[in-house]
Amino acid sequence: MPTGTDRLCIRPRGLLRGAVLTLVFAGVLATAAATGSLPRQESEAGPAGASRGELRDRAAGDRPPVDSAALSRAAAAAMADGKSGKKAAEEFVSRSGDRWGAVYDKREYAEFERGLGGAYTGVGLSAGRAGATGVRVTRVQDGGPAGRAGIRVGDRLVAVDGRAVDGLSVSEVVSLLRGDGVPGSAVVLRVERGRAERTLTLRRARLVTDPVSVRRLDDGTLLIRVAAFTKGAGTRVRDAVRAAPAGAGVLLDLRGNAGGLVSEAAVAASAFLDGGLVATYDVRGEQRAVYAEGGGDTGRPLVALIDGGTMSAAELLTGALQDRGRAVTVGSRTFGKGSVQMPSALPDGSVAELTVGHYRTPAGHAVDGNGITPDLAAGDRAEERARTVLSGLGGGS
C-alpha cells in the first residue's frame, strides 16, 4: 500500500474544471507503510503526490496562506550562508502555523509521485497518531516486510533505527521508515503490543498496492472496497458498476480510505452520477469546482460505508453522493480533512506544500475540521447494517 500522506490530485480532464487539484489525506494515502502524519495518518508510499502546480488537500486550520515567495527567499538565504535550504524552509513553515505545510527533498517527492501509481519502497505499513505524542500502526499490507514480521494494526511504534518516535510528527516517522528508499536496505523497529516490546529488523521492499477490490456477496450485492484513490482506482470503480447485473445493489466501502487523487474520486463519482457538481474549492479566494462526467448509473441502489479513517478525496466522494441524494451513508463521522495545498519548488530542488484554500461539498458544507456525518450511525456492525439498508432499497435479498 502506498505509504504516506494521502494526496489528491486533479489533472485536467473533461470531468474537471479549474486548476489541477490534489487533496491530500494529509495524510495520506494512509495505506501502507511508512510515510505519514496526522492528525493525519500516513503510509510509506507517501502522499499521493502531484506535479508542480497541482493542489493538494490536507486538514488544516483557516489561516492566511503562507507567503511562498518569502519562503523561497528564506531557503535561498540559508543556502547562501552554507546552510540547508530545506531545513530553513521547514522552520519557516513550522513558524507560519500552517499545520499541514510540509517540505520534501527530491527523493522524498519522487517517492510520493510513485505512490500515486500504487507502487512504493517501504516495509508495508501505515502510521497514525496514538494519543498526544505516540504513533501506532493503522494498516499492514499483506505480504509486506511488516506483515511477515508479525506487526499488526494497533501496535505502537516506539523507535525507528534507535530514534524514539514519541513527539515526532507522523510524517517524520514515515520518513524514517522509508529511509533511503532503496529496496533491501535495513530498518530496525521497536514495537510495543500491550506490555510486550519487540525489536525487529526489516528490509525495505518494492511493494505494489491494489487499492480496489470487487466481489459479489451471497445476496447478489456488489461490494466495492476502495483503499485509496491512486491512479486508475476511479476507472476500476466505474467499470465494476457498469459490469454489474441490472438491479444489483452496490456497497461502496470507503472505510480507512485516506484519499488520493481527486481526479480519481471524481471518476468514481461518475459511476453513480449523471454529471454535475462533485465539490467546490477555493485557491487564495478564487472559487473553483470539480465535476463528474455524465452517463453514470443513477438508479442502482447504493450504500457507502465510512468511518474516522475516511479522508480527503474519499470525503469528497462521500459528500457528493450524500448531498446529491445518491447514496445512504452508514458508519461513523469521517476524519475531516478538506484543505487545499499547492506545492512550490525551492532553490535547492526541494518542494514545499503550502495550504492555500479549502473545499466544500455540493451543498456547501465545509469538510475541513468537521468531517461528514453518516445518515445512519453504526459501529462494529456497520457492514451488517449497511447490507440491511441496501436490502431495504431493493439492492439485496
Secondary structure, 3 states (H helix, E strand, C coil): CCCCCECCCCCCCCCEECCCCCECCCCECCCCECCCCCCCCEEECCCCCCCCCCCEEECCCCCCCCCHHHHHHHHHHHHHCCCCHHHHHHHHHHHHCCCCCEEECHHHHHHHHHHCCCEEEECCEEEEEECCCEEEEEEECCCCHHHHCCCCCCCEEEEECCEECCCCCHHHHHHHHHCCCCCCCEEEEEEEECCEEEEEEEECEEEECCCEEEEECCCCCEEEEECCECCCHHHHHHHHHHHCCCCCCEEEECCCCCCECHHHHHHHHHCCCCCEEEEEEEECCEEEEEEECCCCCCCCCEEEEECCCCCHHHHHHHHHHHHCCCCEEEECCCCCCCEEEEEEECCCCCEEEEEEEEEECCCCCECCCCCCCCCEECCCCHHHHHHHHHHHCCCCC
